[in-house]
Amino acid sequence: MIEGVQVIPLRRIPDERGTICHMLKGTDPHFIQFGEIYFSSVYRGVVKGWHRHREMTLNYACIFGRIKLVLYDDRENSSTRGELTEVFLGPDDYSLAVIPPQVWNGFKGMSDPLAIVANCCTHPHDPSLSERMDPFKNHIPYDWAIKQR
């Protein structure tokens, strides 16, 4: 796992009325602070990425559908510099991915008709404090194609 990244299993409480899906509480040991929460939808096969934030920690949970989240560490002083991590988020692994500042990240939709990702981040979004790159033309050694394993 990339230095500073955490993947924390989350609690789901299903009953005959529906399901409660926990995400983040102020009392959680990995909670830092509240900046904003937003939801991002992504269609099957679409890649949203690459991007990284200078100061913001991201807290991603896939609340509907399934995504492949990919992280890349090119931080100069990181012990995991040059490492890639894939995390699959969705109903079969309902977890919170905590992504520290300066880690490149992107995700690919894997479900029809779409997936919805919740992000409870530590700072309000400021475009001047983030960077974006084309998901296919960049220096990150990752291929978004399906891997037949």
Protein Blocks (a to p, Z undefined) as FASTA:
>chain_A
ZZhiacddddddddfkbccddfbdckbmkbcbdcbdcdddddehiacdddddfklccddd
dfehjdddddddfbfklckgoiacdddedjklccdddddehiacddddfbdfbdcddddd
fbdcdfklcccddfkbccbdcdfbdcdZZ
